[in-house]
Amino acid sequence: MEMPMGWFWCFCKQGRPYIGVLFLQLGYAINNLLVKSALDMGLNPYTFSVYRNVAAALAFGPFALYFERKIRTHMTFSVFWKIMLLALIEPVMDQILYYTGMKYTTATFAIAMCNVLPALTFVMAWIFRLEKVNVKKLHSQGKILGTVVTVGGAMVMTLVNGPPVPLPWTTKGFEGHRAPSPTSDTVSQDQHLKGAIMITAGCFCWASFYILQAMTLKEYPAQLSLTTLICTMGALQGTVVTLVIEKAKSGIWSMQTETEIAATLYSGIVRSGASYYVSGLVMKEKGPFFVTAFNPLGMVIVAIVSSIELKEKLVLGRVVGAFIIVAGLYLIIWGKSKDSNLSRSDSSEVEICDQETCNGKDQDDTKASKEDHRGEAVV
């Protein structure tokens, strides 16, 4: 009985990071579909960002107070300004840019553009020495080439349209139960380009958030508390930004449909609170790049469901660009896997060397003790 249980727990321990990133991608995909529906109904991206962070802070605050009361470290100035910066670049800037860009484009396009996130995270992790790169090694060259290919795929998605892709549920014989999304059919090229630039800028903020989160967790390891503080500061900063940009428009603070309320609650609790917490857990074990490496899964989920539910049309240029992005992404993943293998082999060599050193030292000690005994016997 001990062997199967030991194998099971070992399997669960090794599989936790993968389960975590799968949860993140599924949560992102559902969130994109809900929020896109709410945006089409008139939800304001600025007030949405504020409300979702309030929901996340209220949902996770009690858990942070109770479960982390013993492990929460003292707040220092260094940690405080990092939390303020984390709240600004993701709960405020990233969310406003991303969802405004989605309003100009489609849910499928928005999450497909997020496939540049692993490349951006890789470059920033390289700059901040959180990622090892040796340009003379083949696997490091693969990571660099994958980054270039991923960015090229994003440009293809942005600039190339082409004919629509025929899908089984978009043929004449298929009758959906929902009307087409107004933005999916009437988006002009200028709006599409504007939305693409906003989403790309949002992805840059998102990658910066992951890098800074990895640094902050080293100083402040209480993840639930960190999540709550980020969401709280994000709600406060988002309120100030909304009041400055939207000024005296009081009507933007009201949510009139169930879809808007459901999107806000789900996005706050799952997309903000739970995602920050899970990404922090995975990041501690695998690093910031691993957290972003499964984005194509979310793209596939959203592309299929949004074409059925939201009647979003897929054009050939965006499909080709998405495949280029995935190819570049997996070049990066291949290089990352070689890094893991090399680090394991290096650590095993160090252990062997340590064992040999210890064994040699023990043998020297044994010889010395024998010589001492012989000397005493002669005397």
Disulfide bonds with the S-S distance in Angstrom:
none
